[in-house]
């Protein structure tokens, strides 16, 4: 069983009577005195992944909220740097030590990429600003297949024998493949893992029956689920997702059982966090903490959390730094057990 990588804290979905009024109230509630520092030129917002994926979508939403609510005087410019499983983006921030006009959105490849590739980078080479959310993973199959639940699917995989069923995912030796290995260890199955460039492509490949299943994030497969092309079998979390509004004609996110409920004792969630280069001042970091706190209070952000079925955990300061240290240790164990560490013979 995979150790849970996060501090569990579920927040129910909020309801908003008047978006404009609530937005103003929410922003006023988190307003702070005049800050000691603010950007004096455009801020580069690095996405260490390709366009269209979950990280890119979140970064561009943040950019849009900043513009809509006029939260910055200078523009926030999204730049995708996806090379080397995100290493290009991380190294660009590492090399920008002391530059307060560059921030990066991070996934759990913050840990897995340097462990798998040996690239000279560690999360401590950056300044943590805020955890914006934790992203879920769901086991998906094509809706045209006969499997009605995760138990039936795993039974079919076992009956088919090793390396007969294909599991699609984003990247190699990253989160999706880690979860695939965890499923194999928990159930005694063996998949052919097929890597793709991003979650959008993964969903399309499953719709086309080019793979048998995926472990995609909710937001990357929700359109195909809503259209009736995909079936959600279970979520890799200790608790069901709290969102009860119907997404399909018959199901809400809350209707999807946990994988533990379905007989797969495995859970894993992925970081969505914001970092700055190392060497910035406390005043410079405080500006972005304040900015992101305001963003998390907007109705647009809360709506995005529900639509994407995120765990809306927000964390800053020492608590976030402690979480990062614990998550790094947990990923090191997972990567070692899977044989994914750089130099591993597996």
One Martini backbone bead per residue (centre of mass of N, CA, C, O) as a GRO file, in nm:
protein
  346
    1UNK     BB    1   0.097   0.036   0.022
    2UNK     BB    2   0.054   0.357  -0.010
    3UNK     BB    3   0.146   0.633   0.122
    4UNK     BB    4   0.028   0.904   0.234
    5UNK     BB    5   0.123   1.241   0.106
    6UNK     BB    6  -0.093   1.385   0.299
    7UNK     BB    7  -0.278   1.630   0.451
    8UNK     BB    8  -0.593   1.595   0.551
    9UNK     BB    9  -0.828   1.840   0.395
   10UNK     BB   10  -1.162   1.903   0.375
   11UNK     BB   11  -1.360   2.104   0.152
   12UNK     BB   12  -1.638   2.229   0.084
   13UNK     BB   13  -1.855   2.336  -0.136
   14UNK     BB   14  -1.942   2.640  -0.243
   15UNK     BB   15  -2.188   2.902  -0.235
   16UNK     BB   16  -2.302   3.165  -0.462
   17UNK     BB   17  -2.509   3.439  -0.483
   18UNK     BB   18  -2.286   3.679  -0.572
   19UNK     BB   19  -2.004   3.709  -0.740
   20UNK     BB   20  -1.932   4.009  -0.720
   21UNK     BB   21  -1.981   4.048  -0.417
   22UNK     BB   22  -1.805   3.812  -0.316
   23UNK     BB   23  -1.540   3.894  -0.439
   24UNK     BB   24  -1.511   4.155  -0.281
   25UNK     BB   25  -1.532   4.030   0.001
   26UNK     BB   26  -1.299   3.826  -0.022
   27UNK     BB   27  -1.075   4.029  -0.085
   28UNK     BB   28  -1.114   4.203   0.167
   29UNK     BB   29  -1.059   3.975   0.378
   30UNK     BB   30  -0.741   3.943   0.250
   31UNK     BB   31  -0.638   4.203   0.299
   32UNK     BB   32  -0.359   4.425   0.306
   33UNK     BB   33  -0.129   4.608   0.357
   34UNK     BB   34   0.103   4.777   0.231
   35UNK     BB   35   0.350   4.666   0.054
   36UNK     BB   36   0.705   4.648   0.043
   37UNK     BB   37   0.652   4.480  -0.230
   38UNK     BB   38   0.657   4.494  -0.599
   39UNK     BB   39   0.638   4.465  -0.911
   40UNK     BB   40   0.831   4.633  -1.199
   41UNK     BB   41   0.770   4.385  -1.388
   42UNK     BB   42   0.720   4.129  -1.558
   43UNK     BB   43   0.597   3.802  -1.482
   44UNK     BB   44   0.724   3.486  -1.489
   45UNK     BB   45   0.524   3.187  -1.563
   46UNK     BB   46   0.615   2.873  -1.503
   47UNK     BB   47   0.565   2.568  -1.701
   48UNK     BB   48   0.666   2.220  -1.649
   49UNK     BB   49   0.478   2.195  -1.919
   50UNK     BB   50   0.249   2.161  -2.135
   51UNK     BB   51  -0.009   2.237  -2.316
   52UNK     BB   52  -0.340   2.166  -2.161
   53UNK     BB   53  -0.276   2.084  -1.897
   54UNK     BB   54  -0.315   2.113  -1.564
   55UNK     BB   55  -0.093   2.328  -1.511
   56UNK     BB   56  -0.169   2.519  -1.742
   57UNK     BB   57  -0.461   2.573  -1.657
   58UNK     BB   58  -0.395   2.694  -1.378
   59UNK     BB   59  -0.210   2.925  -1.467
   60UNK     BB   60  -0.427   3.064  -1.655
   61UNK     BB   61  -0.627   3.117  -1.434
   62UNK     BB   62  -0.453   3.295  -1.258
   63UNK     BB   63  -0.407   3.505  -1.475
   64UNK     BB   64  -0.712   3.580  -1.510
   65UNK     BB   65  -0.768   3.669  -1.217
   66UNK     BB   66  -0.565   3.897  -1.206
   67UNK     BB   67  -0.698   4.063  -1.428
   68UNK     BB   68  -0.996   4.082  -1.330
   69UNK     BB   69  -0.897   4.190  -1.020
   70UNK     BB   70  -0.642   4.360  -1.018
   71UNK     BB   71  -0.370   4.226  -0.850
   72UNK     BB   72  -0.174   4.361  -1.069
   73UNK     BB   73   0.030   4.590  -1.237
   74UNK     BB   74   0.172   4.358  -1.361
   75UNK     BB   75   0.224   4.114  -1.571
   76UNK     BB   76   0.136   3.768  -1.628
   77UNK     BB   77   0.359   3.529  -1.786
   78UNK     BB   78   0.317   3.246  -1.964
   79UNK     BB   79   0.566   2.969  -1.960
   80UNK     BB   80   0.664   2.690  -2.143
   81UNK     BB   81   0.880   2.421  -1.980
   82UNK     BB   82   0.899   2.070  -2.068
   83UNK     BB   83   1.171   1.972  -2.067
   84UNK     BB   84   1.266   1.694  -1.905
   85UNK     BB   85   1.008   1.657  -1.727
   86UNK     BB   86   1.061   1.979  -1.626
   87UNK     BB   87   1.366   2.057  -1.596
   88UNK     BB   88   1.376   2.321  -1.751
   89UNK     BB   89   1.202   2.484  -1.552
   90UNK     BB   90   1.358   2.435  -1.286
   91UNK     BB   91   1.638   2.539  -1.384
   92UNK     BB   92   1.545   2.830  -1.449
   93UNK     BB   93   1.490   2.895  -1.146
   94UNK     BB   94   1.759   2.821  -1.022
   95UNK     BB   95   1.917   3.038  -1.212
   96UNK     BB   96   1.721   3.282  -1.073
   97UNK     BB   97   1.856   3.387  -0.833
   98UNK     BB   98   1.678   3.655  -0.677
   99UNK     BB   99   1.424   3.655  -0.869
  100UNK     BB  100   1.096   3.811  -0.836
  101UNK     BB  101   1.009   3.771  -1.167
  102UNK     BB  102   0.974   3.454  -1.086
  103UNK     BB  103   0.758   3.173  -1.136
  104UNK     BB  104   0.623   2.841  -1.034
  105UNK     BB  105   0.455   2.555  -1.127
  106UNK     BB  106   0.391   2.253  -0.938
  107UNK     BB  107   0.445   1.924  -0.924
  108UNK     BB  108   0.560   1.604  -0.841
  109UNK     BB  109   0.810   1.646  -1.039
  110UNK     BB  110   0.981   1.784  -0.826
  111UNK     BB  111   1.074   1.486  -0.740
  112UNK     BB  112   1.085   1.274  -0.984
  113UNK     BB  113   1.282   1.395  -1.191
  114UNK     BB  114   1.553   1.392  -1.028
  115UNK     BB  115   1.533   1.090  -0.948
  116UNK     BB  116   1.517   0.970  -1.250
  117UNK     BB  117   1.766   1.159  -1.391
  118UNK     BB  118   1.982   1.338  -1.207
  119UNK     BB  119   1.916   1.616  -1.198
  120UNK     BB  120   2.042   1.923  -1.061
  121UNK     BB  121   1.772   1.907  -0.844
  122UNK     BB  122   1.578   2.080  -0.584
  123UNK     BB  123   1.332   2.221  -0.399
  124UNK     BB  124   1.555   2.384  -0.227
  125UNK     BB  125   1.626   2.571  -0.488
  126UNK     BB  126   1.366   2.701  -0.377
  127UNK     BB  127   1.078   2.906  -0.294
  128UNK     BB  128   0.821   2.858  -0.108
  129UNK     BB  129   0.475   2.965  -0.116
  130UNK     BB  130   0.224   2.761  -0.230
  131UNK     BB  131  -0.045   2.561  -0.180
  132UNK     BB  132  -0.329   2.522  -0.391
  133UNK     BB  133  -0.337   2.198  -0.429
  134UNK     BB  134  -0.477   1.867  -0.478
  135UNK     BB  135  -0.451   1.606  -0.701
  136UNK     BB  136  -0.625   1.373  -0.861
  137UNK     BB  137  -0.687   1.017  -0.924
  138UNK     BB  138  -0.823   0.814  -1.192
  139UNK     BB  139  -0.979   0.522  -1.290
  140UNK     BB  140  -1.001   0.448  -1.639
  141UNK     BB  141  -1.246   0.360  -1.888
  142UNK     BB  142  -1.414   0.252  -2.139
  143UNK     BB  143  -1.761   0.265  -2.177
  144UNK     BB  144  -1.768   0.005  -2.381
  145UNK     BB  145  -1.692  -0.159  -2.158
  146UNK     BB  146  -1.796  -0.406  -1.911
  147UNK     BB  147  -1.685  -0.245  -1.675
  148UNK     BB  148  -1.838  -0.124  -1.366
  149UNK     BB  149  -1.571  -0.176  -1.196
  150UNK     BB  150  -1.266  -0.226  -1.053
  151UNK     BB  151  -1.296  -0.527  -0.989
  152UNK     BB  152  -1.362  -0.622  -1.278
  153UNK     BB  153  -1.106  -0.517  -1.412
  154UNK     BB  154  -0.890  -0.664  -1.244
  155UNK     BB  155  -0.996  -0.947  -1.310
  156UNK     BB  156  -0.936  -0.923  -1.616
  157UNK     BB  157  -0.633  -0.876  -1.592
  158UNK     BB  158  -0.570  -1.141  -1.452
  159UNK     BB  159  -0.696  -1.331  -1.669
  160UNK     BB  160  -0.506  -1.223  -1.907
  161UNK     BB  161  -0.241  -1.153  -1.791
  162UNK     BB  162   0.063  -1.055  -1.846
  163UNK     BB  163   0.092  -0.798  -2.065
  164UNK     BB  164  -0.221  -0.729  -2.197
  165UNK     BB  165  -0.269  -0.460  -2.058
  166UNK     BB  166  -0.317  -0.109  -2.108
  167UNK     BB  167  -0.151   0.175  -1.956
  168UNK     BB  168  -0.212   0.506  -1.954
  169UNK     BB  169   0.020   0.798  -1.951
  170UNK     BB  170   0.218   1.052  -1.815
  171UNK     BB  171   0.496   0.961  -1.878
  172UNK     BB  172   0.805   0.861  -1.720
  173UNK     BB  173   0.854   0.808  -1.392
  174UNK     BB  174   0.586   0.915  -1.292
  175UNK     BB  175   0.289   0.931  -1.147
  176UNK     BB  176   0.136   0.726  -1.334
  177UNK     BB  177   0.350   0.496  -1.304
  178UNK     BB  178   0.349   0.473  -1.001
  179UNK     BB  179   0.052   0.386  -0.981
  180UNK     BB  180   0.074   0.136  -1.158
  181UNK     BB  181   0.271  -0.015  -0.973
  182UNK     BB  182   0.087  -0.009  -0.725
  183UNK     BB  183  -0.136  -0.180  -0.846
  184UNK     BB  184   0.033  -0.428  -0.899
  185UNK     BB  185   0.119  -0.478  -0.600
  186UNK     BB  186  -0.186  -0.486  -0.484
  187UNK     BB  187  -0.302  -0.716  -0.725
  188UNK     BB  188  -0.107  -0.894  -0.917
  189UNK     BB  189  -0.040  -0.726  -1.167
  190UNK     BB  190   0.039  -0.659  -1.537
  191UNK     BB  191   0.132  -0.393  -1.729
  192UNK     BB  192   0.132  -0.190  -2.008
  193UNK     BB  193   0.310   0.098  -2.030
  194UNK     BB  194   0.186   0.410  -2.183
  195UNK     BB  195   0.333   0.695  -2.293
  196UNK     BB  196   0.254   1.043  -2.280
  197UNK     BB  197   0.262   1.394  -2.294
  198UNK     BB  198  -0.054   1.415  -2.194
  199UNK     BB  199  -0.372   1.411  -2.060
  200UNK     BB  200  -0.528   1.468  -2.320
  201UNK     BB  201  -0.406   1.231  -2.484
  202UNK     BB  202  -0.486   1.005  -2.294
  203UNK     BB  203  -0.795   1.036  -2.329
  204UNK     BB  204  -0.802   0.991  -2.636
  205UNK     BB  205  -0.679   0.704  -2.635
  206UNK     BB  206  -0.913   0.577  -2.472
  207UNK     BB  207  -1.146   0.645  -2.660
  208UNK     BB  208  -0.983   0.479  -2.902
  209UNK     BB  209  -0.868   0.202  -2.775
  210UNK     BB  210  -0.536   0.208  -2.730
  211UNK     BB  211  -0.624   0.163  -2.438
  212UNK     BB  212  -0.765   0.027  -2.132
  213UNK     BB  213  -0.631   0.246  -1.935
  214UNK     BB  214  -0.624   0.506  -1.673
  215UNK     BB  215  -0.466   0.781  -1.444
  216UNK     BB  216  -0.621   1.042  -1.459
  217UNK     BB  217  -0.714   1.344  -1.418
  218UNK     BB  218  -1.015   1.486  -1.397
  219UNK     BB  219  -0.970   1.746  -1.583
  220UNK     BB  220  -0.852   1.554  -1.831
  221UNK     BB  221  -1.155   1.371  -1.845
  222UNK     BB  222  -1.435   1.517  -1.812
  223UNK     BB  223  -1.541   1.551  -2.103
  224UNK     BB  224  -1.556   1.239  -2.164
  225UNK     BB  225  -1.739   1.169  -1.927
  226UNK     BB  226  -1.978   1.357  -1.993
  227UNK     BB  227  -2.008   1.217  -2.291
  228UNK     BB  228  -1.976   0.887  -2.234
  229UNK     BB  229  -1.672   0.760  -2.301
  230UNK     BB  230  -1.615   0.732  -1.994
  231UNK     BB  231  -1.509   0.546  -1.694
  232UNK     BB  232  -1.532   0.573  -1.346
  233UNK     BB  233  -1.395   0.364  -1.089
  234UNK     BB  234  -1.164   0.529  -0.913
  235UNK     BB  235  -1.005   0.689  -0.632
  236UNK     BB  236  -0.675   0.797  -0.511
  237UNK     BB  237  -0.810   0.804  -0.202
  238UNK     BB  238  -0.925   0.800   0.129
  239UNK     BB  239  -1.154   0.980   0.002
  240UNK     BB  240  -1.407   1.109  -0.122
  241UNK     BB  241  -1.523   1.330  -0.313
  242UNK     BB  242  -1.726   1.618  -0.217
  243UNK     BB  243  -1.870   1.649  -0.496
  244UNK     BB  244  -2.242   1.646  -0.574
  245UNK     BB  245  -2.258   1.742  -0.847
  246UNK     BB  246  -2.356   1.675  -1.150
  247UNK     BB  247  -2.174   1.572  -1.442
  248UNK     BB  248  -2.343   1.365  -1.527
  249UNK     BB  249  -2.648   1.222  -1.551
  250UNK     BB  250  -2.560   1.019  -1.279
  251UNK     BB  251  -2.282   1.167  -1.180
  252UNK     BB  252  -2.057   1.238  -0.936
  253UNK     BB  253  -1.766   1.260  -0.776
  254UNK     BB  254  -1.885   1.124  -0.511
  255UNK     BB  255  -1.966   0.845  -0.665
  256UNK     BB  256  -1.674   0.776  -0.654
  257UNK     BB  257  -1.488   0.543  -0.545
  258UNK     BB  258  -1.253   0.426  -0.376
  259UNK     BB  259  -0.999   0.206  -0.422
  260UNK     BB  260  -1.032   0.073  -0.148
  261UNK     BB  261  -1.331   0.002  -0.182
  262UNK     BB  262  -1.245  -0.169  -0.459
  263UNK     BB  263  -0.963  -0.333  -0.369
  264UNK     BB  264  -0.733  -0.089  -0.390
  265UNK     BB  265  -0.458  -0.029  -0.176
  266UNK     BB  266  -0.444   0.293  -0.305
  267UNK     BB  267  -0.271   0.619  -0.273
  268UNK     BB  268  -0.271   0.945  -0.461
  269UNK     BB  269  -0.138   1.276  -0.470
  270UNK     BB  270  -0.095   1.605  -0.628
  271UNK     BB  271   0.085   1.873  -0.663
  272UNK     BB  272  -0.009   2.237  -0.640
  273UNK     BB  273   0.250   2.471  -0.671
  274UNK     BB  274   0.434   2.766  -0.557
  275UNK     BB  275   0.740   2.920  -0.677
  276UNK     BB  276   1.062   3.056  -0.617
  277UNK     BB  277   1.346   3.164  -0.609
  278UNK     BB  278   1.617   3.174  -0.461
  279UNK     BB  279   1.703   3.464  -0.262
  280UNK     BB  280   1.464   3.596  -0.168
  281UNK     BB  281   1.270   3.803   0.000
  282UNK     BB  282   1.026   3.827   0.232
  283UNK     BB  283   0.871   4.054   0.079
  284UNK     BB  284   0.849   3.908  -0.193
  285UNK     BB  285   0.700   3.660  -0.092
  286UNK     BB  286   0.458   3.809   0.040
  287UNK     BB  287   0.325   3.901  -0.217
  288UNK     BB  288   0.248   3.607  -0.323
  289UNK     BB  289   0.088   3.514  -0.082
  290UNK     BB  290  -0.125   3.734  -0.105
  291UNK     BB  291  -0.212   3.677  -0.395
  292UNK     BB  292  -0.296   3.370  -0.355
  293UNK     BB  293  -0.502   3.419  -0.133
  294UNK     BB  294  -0.694   3.585  -0.311
  295UNK     BB  295  -0.741   3.376  -0.531
  296UNK     BB  296  -0.860   3.147  -0.334
  297UNK     BB  297  -1.123   3.353  -0.271
  298UNK     BB  298  -1.246   3.317  -0.536
  299UNK     BB  299  -1.503   3.199  -0.732
  300UNK     BB  300  -1.331   3.091  -0.963
  301UNK     BB  301  -1.159   2.898  -0.792
  302UNK     BB  302  -1.386   2.733  -0.657
  303UNK     BB  303  -1.504   2.631  -0.922
  304UNK     BB  304  -1.246   2.487  -1.020
  305UNK     BB  305  -1.222   2.286  -0.788
  306UNK     BB  306  -1.490   2.140  -0.855
  307UNK     BB  307  -1.461   2.074  -1.159
  308UNK     BB  308  -1.165   1.928  -1.094
  309UNK     BB  309  -1.162   1.769  -0.822
  310UNK     BB  310  -1.016   1.899  -0.590
  311UNK     BB  311  -0.802   1.941  -0.322
  312UNK     BB  312  -0.843   2.249  -0.136
  313UNK     BB  313  -0.539   2.285  -0.039
  314UNK     BB  314  -0.399   2.543   0.167
  315UNK     BB  315  -0.042   2.644   0.184
  316UNK     BB  316   0.206   2.790   0.403
  317UNK     BB  317   0.509   2.808   0.505
  318UNK     BB  318   0.607   2.576   0.732
  319UNK     BB  319   0.391   2.370   0.651
  320UNK     BB  320   0.482   2.341   0.356
  321UNK     BB  321   0.777   2.261   0.406
  322UNK     BB  322   0.710   2.005   0.564
  323UNK     BB  323   0.549   1.865   0.343
  324UNK     BB  324   0.779   1.848   0.135
  325UNK     BB  325   0.967   1.665   0.300
  326UNK     BB  326   0.766   1.427   0.322
  327UNK     BB  327   0.715   1.388   0.017
  328UNK     BB  328   1.002   1.327  -0.066
  329UNK     BB  329   1.037   1.069   0.105
  330UNK     BB  330   0.799   0.913  -0.021
  331UNK     BB  331   0.905   0.920  -0.315
  332UNK     BB  332   1.168   0.771  -0.265
  333UNK     BB  333   1.034   0.508  -0.190
  334UNK     BB  334   0.865   0.464  -0.446
  335UNK     BB  335   1.099   0.482  -0.656
  336UNK     BB  336   1.264   0.250  -0.538
  337UNK     BB  337   1.049   0.021  -0.551
  338UNK     BB  338   1.012   0.070  -0.877
  339UNK     BB  339   1.300   0.140  -1.014
  340UNK     BB  340   1.330   0.481  -1.084
  341UNK     BB  341   1.601   0.544  -1.015
  342UNK     BB  342   1.884   0.665  -1.083
  343UNK     BB  343   2.066   0.370  -1.173
  344UNK     BB  344   1.872   0.161  -1.197
  345UNK     BB  345   1.829  -0.184  -1.300
  346UNK     BB  346   1.506  -0.186  -1.369
   0.00000   0.00000   0.00000
